[in-house]
Amino acid sequence: MSTTGATADPLAALGSLPGVAESVESVRKAVDRVYGHRIMRRRSNEITSEAALRGARGSAALSGADWALEEVRRRSDFGGDGEARVMGAALRLTAEAGQLLSIWRQSPLRVLARLHLVAAATQGEEVGRPRRAGEPVDEPLVELPLPDAQEVSGRLEGLAELIVAGSSAPAPVTAAVVHGELMALRPFTSHNGLVARTAERIVLVGSGLDPKSICPAEAGHAELGRAAYLAALDGYVSGTPEGMAAWIAHCGRAVELGARESTAVCEALQRGAA
């Protein structure tokens, strides 16, 4: 995303793209619906915990570890094969996200570095910092052109400046741009998808749209499917108004589906309590 131009608030300008305002309103209604559920008044902690599990499962699925939810519940060892490590990374990131909300608006690059460190869970020299020239990127499911290290550095700085400066853009717009920009850049040598989706969650929660973190967009992205996810991401990378609007709408739909998941959990708990 270009951060230059006539407008002083490029994120807010995206809100005027065709269809974006309608998408934002639909997201807000879906979020309000689950927050208004009677079960939320008594058992919100349970809903939050379940949303975290489902969000981690969804994010891991988009990174190649498409496990059934019950398998995630059952497993305790995530250090085995590649899929198990991806799932473990997704679970760790979900747990870590809530600890970083207060830091995000002051130092988003510090948060991103921390997220990569948590996801990688190694002490490699490349962990916890943007990749350098010549370093490969392990993100096999994303085949977009890879920006060079200099472009990555400049665009990360620009994104951080936008976040620190603040914006009047609705939370779903900001969250979609953060997510899309990180996927376009793939700034780390690994785990970029997991980090990008966690950053989206941080924006949604920290903005106040979803303060209890009960609307897991990651679950919604997984439900929409990897093909649709990558097609929408192509639109973001194109930089066209139509492509950007389609990506924002896609991310908004993912939040709606995450809210629907938690509404279903509320309904199940209510039936059990009846």
C-alpha positions as CSV (number, residue, x, y, z in Angstrom):
1,M,0.0,0.0,0.0
2,S,1.3,3.4,-0.9
3,T,1.4,5.8,2.1
4,T,2.0,8.9,0.0
5,G,-0.5,11.0,-1.9
6,A,-2.8,13.9,-1.4
7,T,-4.7,12.6,1.5
8,A,-3.3,12.8,5.0
9,D,-5.2,9.7,6.1
10,P,-4.9,7.1,3.3
11,L,-6.6,4.5,5.5
12,A,-9.7,6.6,5.9
13,A,-9.7,7.2,2.2
14,L,-10.1,3.5,1.6
15,G,-13.4,3.7,3.4
16,S,-14.9,5.6,0.5
17,L,-14.2,2.8,-2.0
18,P,-17.3,1.2,-3.5
19,G,-18.9,-1.4,-1.2
20,V,-16.5,-0.8,1.7
21,A,-19.0,1.2,3.8
22,E,-21.6,-1.5,3.4
23,S,-19.1,-4.1,4.4
24,V,-18.1,-2.2,7.5
25,E,-21.7,-1.8,8.5
26,S,-22.4,-5.5,8.0
27,V,-19.4,-6.4,10.2
28,R,-20.6,-4.1,13.0
29,K,-24.1,-5.7,12.9
30,A,-22.6,-9.2,13.1
31,V,-20.3,-8.2,16.0
32,D,-23.1,-6.4,17.9
33,R,-25.3,-9.5,17.5
34,V,-22.9,-11.9,19.3
35,Y,-22.1,-9.3,22.0
36,G,-25.8,-8.9,22.6
37,H,-26.3,-12.6,23.2
38,R,-27.6,-13.3,26.7
39,I,-24.9,-16.0,27.3
40,M,-22.2,-13.3,26.9
41,R,-23.3,-11.7,30.1
42,R,-22.4,-14.8,32.2
43,R,-19.9,-16.9,30.2
44,S,-17.9,-14.5,28.1
45,N,-14.6,-16.0,29.2
46,E,-15.6,-19.4,27.8
47,I,-16.6,-17.7,24.5
48,T,-13.2,-16.0,24.3
49,S,-11.3,-19.2,25.0
50,E,-13.3,-21.1,22.3
51,A,-12.8,-18.2,19.8
52,A,-9.1,-18.3,20.4
53,L,-8.9,-22.0,19.7
54,R,-11.0,-21.7,16.6
55,G,-9.1,-18.7,15.4
56,A,-5.8,-20.6,15.8
57,R,-7.1,-23.6,14.0
58,G,-8.3,-21.4,11.1
59,S,-5.0,-19.6,10.8
60,A,-3.0,-22.8,10.8
61,A,-5.3,-24.2,8.1
62,L,-4.5,-21.4,5.8
63,S,-0.8,-22.1,6.4
64,G,-1.1,-25.8,5.5
65,A,-2.2,-27.5,8.8
66,D,-5.9,-28.1,8.2
67,W,-6.8,-30.1,11.3
68,A,-10.2,-30.9,12.7
69,L,-11.0,-28.8,15.8
70,E,-11.3,-31.9,18.0
71,E,-7.8,-32.9,16.9
72,V,-6.5,-29.5,18.1
73,R,-8.2,-30.0,21.4
74,R,-6.9,-33.5,21.8
75,R,-3.2,-32.9,21.0
76,S,-0.7,-31.7,23.6
77,D,2.5,-32.1,21.6
78,F,3.0,-29.6,18.7
79,G,6.7,-30.1,18.2
80,G,6.6,-33.1,15.8
81,D,6.1,-32.8,12.0
82,G,5.7,-29.6,10.0
83,E,1.9,-29.4,10.4
84,A,2.2,-29.9,14.2
85,R,4.7,-27.0,14.4
86,V,2.5,-24.8,12.3
87,M,-0.5,-25.5,14.6
88,G,1.7,-24.9,17.7
89,A,2.8,-21.6,16.3
90,A,-0.8,-20.5,15.6
91,L,-1.8,-21.4,19.2
92,R,1.2,-19.6,20.7
93,L,0.4,-16.5,18.6
94,T,-3.2,-16.4,19.7
95,A,-2.2,-16.6,23.3
96,E,0.4,-13.9,22.8
97,A,-1.8,-11.4,21.0
98,G,-3.6,-10.3,24.1
99,Q,-0.4,-9.3,25.8
100,L,0.6,-6.9,23.0
101,L,-2.4,-4.7,22.6
102,S,-1.0,-1.8,24.6
103,I,2.2,-1.8,22.6
104,W,0.7,-2.0,19.1
105,R,-0.3,1.7,18.8
106,Q,3.1,2.9,20.1
107,S,5.4,0.4,18.4
108,P,3.8,-1.9,15.8
109,L,7.2,-3.0,14.5
110,R,8.2,-4.2,17.9
111,V,5.0,-6.2,18.1
112,L,5.5,-7.8,14.7
113,A,9.1,-8.7,15.7
114,R,7.7,-10.3,18.9
115,L,5.1,-12.2,17.0
116,H,7.7,-13.7,14.7
117,L,9.8,-14.7,17.6
118,V,6.9,-16.4,19.2
119,A,5.9,-18.2,16.0
120,A,9.3,-19.4,15.1
121,A,10.2,-20.5,18.6
122,T,13.9,-20.8,17.7
123,Q,17.0,-18.7,18.4
124,G,18.0,-18.3,14.8
125,E,19.8,-15.1,13.9
126,E,17.0,-14.3,11.4
127,V,14.2,-14.6,13.9
128,G,12.4,-11.5,15.2
129,R,13.6,-9.1,12.5
130,P,12.7,-8.3,8.9
131,R,14.5,-10.3,6.3
132,R,17.7,-9.0,4.8
133,A,18.8,-9.0,1.2
134,G,19.3,-12.5,-0.1
135,E,17.5,-14.3,2.7
136,P,14.9,-16.8,1.4
137,V,11.2,-16.8,2.6
138,D,9.5,-20.0,3.6
139,E,5.9,-19.2,2.6
140,P,5.1,-22.0,0.1
141,L,1.4,-21.4,-0.2
142,V,1.7,-17.8,-1.3
143,E,3.1,-17.4,-4.8
144,L,3.0,-13.6,-5.1
145,P,6.0,-11.7,-6.3
146,L,8.3,-11.1,-3.3
147,P,9.4,-7.5,-2.7
148,D,13.1,-7.0,-2.0
149,A,14.4,-6.2,1.5
150,Q,14.8,-2.5,0.8
151,E,11.1,-2.2,-0.3
152,V,10.0,-4.3,2.7
153,S,11.9,-1.9,5.1
154,G,10.3,1.2,3.5
155,R,6.8,-0.1,3.4
156,L,7.0,-1.5,7.0
157,E,8.1,1.9,8.2
158,G,5.2,3.6,6.3
159,L,2.7,1.2,7.8
160,A,4.0,1.7,11.3
161,E,3.8,5.5,10.8
162,L,0.1,5.2,9.8
163,I,-0.7,3.1,12.8
164,V,1.1,5.4,15.3
165,A,-0.4,8.5,13.7
166,G,-3.9,7.0,14.1
167,S,-6.7,7.1,11.5
168,S,-10.4,7.7,11.4
169,A,-10.7,4.6,9.2
170,P,-13.1,2.0,10.6
171,A,-11.4,-0.9,12.3
172,P,-12.2,-3.5,9.6
173,V,-10.5,-1.3,7.1
174,T,-7.3,-0.8,9.1
175,A,-7.3,-4.5,10.0
176,A,-7.6,-5.6,6.4
177,V,-4.8,-3.2,5.3
178,V,-2.4,-4.4,8.0
179,H,-3.2,-8.0,7.1
180,G,-2.8,-7.4,3.4
181,E,0.3,-5.4,3.6
182,L,2.1,-8.0,5.7
183,M,1.1,-10.8,3.3
184,A,2.2,-8.7,0.3
185,L,5.6,-8.0,1.9
186,R,6.2,-11.3,3.8
187,P,8.8,-9.4,5.8
188,F,10.1,-12.4,7.8
189,T,11.8,-15.5,6.6
190,S,8.9,-17.7,7.8
191,H,5.5,-17.7,9.4
192,N,4.3,-14.5,7.7
193,G,0.8,-15.7,7.2
194,L,0.4,-16.6,10.9
195,V,1.9,-13.2,11.9
196,A,-0.3,-11.2,9.5
197,R,-3.5,-12.8,10.7
198,T,-2.5,-12.3,14.3
199,A,-1.9,-8.6,13.6
200,E,-5.3,-8.4,12.1
201,R,-6.8,-9.8,15.3
202,I,-4.8,-7.3,17.4
203,V,-6.2,-4.4,15.3
204,L,-9.8,-5.7,15.7
205,V,-9.5,-6.2,19.4
206,G,-7.4,-3.1,20.2
207,S,-9.7,-0.8,18.2
208,G,-12.6,-1.7,20.5
209,L,-14.6,-3.4,17.7
210,D,-14.1,-6.8,19.3
211,P,-12.7,-6.1,22.8
212,K,-13.3,-9.6,24.2
213,S,-11.7,-11.2,21.1
214,I,-14.8,-13.3,20.4
215,C,-15.0,-12.8,16.6
216,P,-12.1,-14.9,15.2
217,A,-11.5,-13.6,11.6
218,E,-9.0,-16.4,11.1
219,A,-11.8,-18.9,11.4
220,G,-13.8,-16.9,8.9
221,H,-10.8,-16.8,6.5
222,A,-10.5,-20.6,6.7
223,E,-14.2,-21.1,6.1
224,L,-14.1,-18.9,3.0
225,G,-11.2,-21.1,1.8
226,R,-7.6,-20.8,0.7
227,A,-8.4,-20.2,-2.9
228,A,-10.7,-17.3,-2.1
229,Y,-8.2,-15.9,0.3
230,L,-5.4,-15.9,-2.2
231,A,-7.6,-14.5,-4.9
232,A,-8.6,-11.6,-2.7
233,L,-5.0,-11.0,-1.7
234,D,-4.1,-10.7,-5.4
235,G,-6.6,-7.9,-5.5
236,Y,-4.9,-6.1,-2.6
237,V,-1.5,-6.5,-4.2
238,S,-2.8,-5.1,-7.5
239,G,-3.3,-1.8,-5.7
240,T,-6.4,-1.0,-7.8
241,P,-9.4,0.5,-6.1
242,E,-11.5,-2.6,-7.1
243,G,-8.8,-5.0,-5.8
244,M,-8.4,-3.1,-2.5
245,A,-12.2,-2.9,-2.0
246,A,-12.5,-6.6,-2.7
247,W,-9.8,-7.5,-0.2
248,I,-11.4,-5.3,2.5
249,A,-14.8,-6.8,1.9
250,H,-13.3,-10.3,2.0
251,C,-11.7,-9.6,5.4
252,G,-14.9,-8.1,6.6
253,R,-16.8,-11.2,5.6
254,A,-14.2,-13.3,7.5
255,V,-15.0,-11.3,10.7
256,E,-18.7,-11.8,10.2
257,L,-18.2,-15.6,9.9
258,G,-16.0,-15.5,13.0
259,A,-18.8,-13.7,14.8
260,R,-21.3,-16.3,13.5
261,E,-19.1,-19.1,14.9
262,S,-19.1,-17.6,18.4
263,T,-22.9,-17.0,18.1
264,A,-23.2,-20.7,17.5
265,V,-21.1,-21.4,20.5
266,C,-23.4,-19.1,22.6
267,E,-26.4,-21.0,21.3
268,A,-24.8,-24.4,22.2
269,L,-24.0,-23.2,25.7
270,Q,-27.5,-21.8,26.1
271,R,-29.1,-25.1,25.1
272,G,-26.8,-26.9,27.6
273,A,-27.8,-24.6,30.4
274,A,-31.5,-24.9,29.6
